[in-house]
Amino acid sequence: MTKSRREFIVKAVLGGAAAVSAGCMLLSGVRGRLRDGPALAAATLLPSDRGGADFRESEIINENPEGIEAMYYSVADRNRVRCELCYRNCVIAPGRRGFCRNRENSGGSLYNVVYGRPSAVHVDPVEKEPQHHLLPGAEMLSIGTAGCNFRCLHCHNWHLSQRSIEEIGRYHDLPPRDVVNTARELGVSIISSTYNEPTVFYEYVLDTARIARREGFKILWHSNGYMKPEPLVEILHHTDAVTIDLKGFSKRAYDNSSAELEPVLETLKIIREEGVWLEIVNLVIPGVNDSMAEIGEMCTWIKDTLSPEVPLHLSRFFPNYKLTNLSPTPVATLERAFDTARRAGLDYVTLGNVPGHEYNSTFCPRCDGMLIKRVHFKVTENNISDGRCASCSHPIPGVWS
């Protein structure tokens, strides 16, 4: 890639703030061409903290219409295939795709059709993931594609997750090597697979991680936790930190996502057993998962089964997608949930989507001193030194270097 092309990429991510408008999402900051897919829908857009840029469109160039052959599947009868990547266990007929919309049976072989074709690429603060104990204040290159293996009624990234690549209509030609090169040019230290479910673009995440970690980048991904154990363990060997959405602690909470709780709990246990840094997000939704009894049970399970040191992010719900009939979570409910989590014995609990709240910040479980002060996604004070509280020297778990 030429120097002028590299300069264009960096300017694309850092500039172009005028492209951001209210209610829009911004697609920006990529190495490679922006392509129209078969269905010419509006471009998928994602919010930006650093602005974005306009892109020249190119003609459809479809050198590899099937993507790449998928991992973790077996051949069934009548030329069907069984996807063994997640707990859906889809059996897929020839010419059809699985529940996630990304894995296609072509001639009796399973293909990942979004490999190297992200529909969303951006630079974000790591706190946005959220991750609070991974290089606080660092920036990450965030990558997302189409599709998901959940059907969350409240999904705030439904423009990506609840569409196929054809329905989104545009994608970037960005193979793993170019993801890493772009991250280097932009000066970020983390590469994150996020926005939609990384399980459904597993091979892309894995190949990118293998290259990136060899070259000194931290690898992060944000998941719903529905990946089966074998592929999970393989990708954890190339991962520094994981954020898992725990939708609640009841059948009702997971009915809201067309999924089940138990596989997610198994995933959480495996991540801890493999020694990869883990943080958990619980979006508190009024009338769905906001009972203090359920939250208390969830927090006790985290403490007893995982560790009291696993950070828990309690996030505020806002009406979105198919749950526009509900009101935003009252801040008082989040504060009660915070108190419930602390009483259950969790050491690191924060509130999300409440900018400026005291509990955006992280406090020392020993001396109650301020460890990391945040205003929404911005770190304004960091009192962790060599992995310890600067006030009392209590060891603080995380990835600090």
Order of alpha helices (4+ residues) and beta strands (2+ residues): alpha-beta-beta-beta-beta-beta-beta-beta-beta-beta-beta-alpha-alpha-beta-alpha-beta-alpha-beta-alpha-beta-alpha-alpha-beta-alpha-beta-alpha-beta-beta-beta-beta-beta-beta
